[in-house]
Amino acid sequence: MNWNPRLAQLDDISAIEQLIPQSVLALQAPYYSEAQMCAALGPVFGVDRQLIEDGTYYLVENDGRIIGCGGWSRRKSIFGGDQCRAGPDPELNPACAPARIRAFFVHQDWARRGIGRSILVACETAIRAANFRSVELVATLAGEPLYASHGYAAIEGYDINLNGGLQLPVVRMRKSIPPDPELYRSDPR
Ligand SMILES: CC(C)(COP(=O)(O)OP(=O)(O)OC[C@H]1O[C@@H](n2cnc3c(N)ncnc32)[C@H](O)[C@@H]1OP(=O)(O)O)[C@@H](O)C(=O)NCCC(=O)NCCS
């Protein structure tokens, strides 16, 4: 199916906040315990308003209902909701730092229909236009196959510490973003 992601607005936040736990508790269940998922909801899996304000967070809708979300960032944070961040999130220099892919969540009923991939394509187009030459992300074990299928390579696995002494195994992944060849095509005249 073809999906047309649109940019999220601040008044979409309450709908996104409903989608995130639904997506996490259903689609991450094969990989994480309920205790891990519940502890990660909020600090790790939450809305980052900065992405919406930056115009770098996308939504996919069906019949006016949000069924998928995800975005990219020109800022330092690589995961997590903004409520757990102390202070502003500094901007990265595209010449020497990778952009971030952030916070992808698809509704269980709409999984494996290309929504995640369509948002990823929209993100990479914008990342290239913003002159970044590489992208990094921290993938959940549920998210890793999506990114791997789109050319992202695993760099390292590690654990995010959660409340209650729990840990969330994740994978740091990276991809190069070559410049748009159209920009360098010589003028045929
Ligand atoms: C990860 C997630 C966003 C993927 O969204 P999606 O819309 O279902 O993914 P797509 O349909 O676009 O998948 C594109 C490709 O990725 C790969 N892929 C995605 N999910 C997969 C899975 N569960 N198992 C194996 N491959 C998978 C496949 O190659 C797939 O292509 P195919 O369906 O033609 O085989 C979704 O599973 C999700 O919301 N998970 C819970 C929240 C989460 O963990 N988010 C990731 C944060 S890093």
The ligand as a Tripos MOL2 file, in Angstrom:
@<TRIPOS>MOLECULE
LIG
   48    50     1     0     0
SMALL
NO_CHARGES

@<TRIPOS>ATOM
      1 C1          8.8420   -1.3940   14.2300 C.3       1 LIG1
      2 C2          7.5260   -0.9400   13.6020 C.3       1 LIG1
      3 C3          7.4270    0.5780   13.6600 C.3       1 LIG1
      4 C4          7.4850   -1.4210   12.1320 C.3       1 LIG1
      5 O1          6.3640   -0.8340   11.4940 O.3       1 LIG1
      6 P1          5.5750   -1.5420   10.2760 P.3       1 LIG1
      7 O2          4.7080   -0.5230    9.6540 O.co2     1 LIG1
      8 O3          4.9210   -2.7800   10.7840 O.co2     1 LIG1
      9 O4          6.7660   -1.9530    9.3130 O.3       1 LIG1
     10 P2          6.6500   -2.1380    7.7130 P.3       1 LIG1
     11 O5          5.3580   -2.8100    7.3850 O.co2     1 LIG1
     12 O6          6.9010   -0.8340    7.0510 O.co2     1 LIG1
     13 O7          7.8600   -3.1510    7.4500 O.3       1 LIG1
     14 C5          8.8130   -2.9150    6.4110 C.3       1 LIG1
     15 C6          9.7790   -4.0900    6.4050 C.3       1 LIG1
     16 O8         10.4790   -4.1370    7.6740 O.3       1 LIG1
     17 C7         10.6710   -5.5270    8.0500 C.3       1 LIG1
     18 N1          9.8630   -5.8190    9.2480 N.ar      1 LIG1
     19 C8          9.0340   -4.9570    9.8970 C.ar      1 LIG1
     20 N2          8.4970   -5.5670   10.9890 N.ar      1 LIG1
     21 C9          8.9980   -6.8240   11.0220 C.ar      1 LIG1
     22 C10         8.8210   -7.9280   11.9030 C.ar      1 LIG1
     23 N3          8.0280   -7.8580   12.9970 N.pl3     1 LIG1
     24 N4          9.4980   -9.0730   11.6310 N.ar      1 LIG1
     25 C11        10.2970   -9.1730   10.5510 C.ar      1 LIG1
     26 N5         10.5070   -8.1490    9.6630 N.ar      1 LIG1
     27 C12         9.8720   -6.9830    9.9030 C.ar      1 LIG1
     28 C13        10.1810   -6.3490    6.8660 C.3       1 LIG1
     29 O9         11.2700   -6.5040    5.9610 O.3       1 LIG1
     30 C14         9.1290   -5.4410    6.2670 C.3       1 LIG1
     31 O10         8.8800   -5.6730    4.9030 O.3       1 LIG1
     32 P3          7.8110   -6.8450    4.4780 P.3       1 LIG1
     33 O11         6.5980   -6.6740    5.3430 O.co2     1 LIG1
     34 O12         7.5610   -6.5420    3.0280 O.co2     1 LIG1
     35 O13         8.5100   -8.1500    4.7320 O.co2     1 LIG1
     36 C15         6.3300   -1.6060   14.3500 C.3       1 LIG1
     37 O14         6.5780   -2.9970   14.4570 O.3       1 LIG1
     38 C16         6.1220   -1.0550   15.7600 C.2       1 LIG1
     39 O15         5.4430   -0.0420   15.9390 O.2       1 LIG1
     40 N6          6.6730   -1.7510   16.7940 N.am      1 LIG1
     41 C17         6.4200   -1.3710   18.1860 C.3       1 LIG1
     42 C18         7.1070   -0.0700   18.5710 C.3       1 LIG1
     43 C19         8.5950   -0.1680   18.3150 C.2       1 LIG1
     44 O16         9.2770   -1.0430   18.8310 O.2       1 LIG1
     45 N7          9.0840    0.7810   17.5340 N.am      1 LIG1
     46 C20        10.4780    0.8210   17.1310 C.3       1 LIG1
     47 C21        11.1850    1.8330   17.9010 C.3       1 LIG1
     48 S1         12.9300    1.7760   17.4410 S.3       1 LIG1
@<TRIPOS>BOND
     1     1     2 1
     2     2     3 1
     3     2     4 1
     4     2    36 1
     5     4     5 1
     6     5     6 1
     7     6     7 2
     8     6     8 1
     9     6     9 1
    10     9    10 1
    11    10    11 2
    12    10    12 1
    13    10    13 1
    14    13    14 1
    15    14    15 1
    16    15    16 1
    17    15    30 1
    18    16    17 1
    19    17    18 1
    20    17    28 1
    21    18    19 ar
    22    18    27 ar
    23    19    20 ar
    24    20    21 ar
    25    21    22 ar
    26    21    27 ar
    27    22    23 1
    28    22    24 ar
    29    24    25 ar
    30    25    26 ar
    31    26    27 ar
    32    28    29 1
    33    28    30 1
    34    30    31 1
    35    31    32 1
    36    32    33 2
    37    32    34 1
    38    32    35 1
    39    36    37 1
    40    36    38 1
    41    38    39 2
    42    38    40 1
    43    40    41 1
    44    41    42 1
    45    42    43 1
    46    43    44 2
    47    43    45 1
    48    45    46 1
    49    46    47 1
    50    47    48 1
@<TRIPOS>SUBSTRUCTURE
     1 LIG1         1 GROUP 0 **** ****
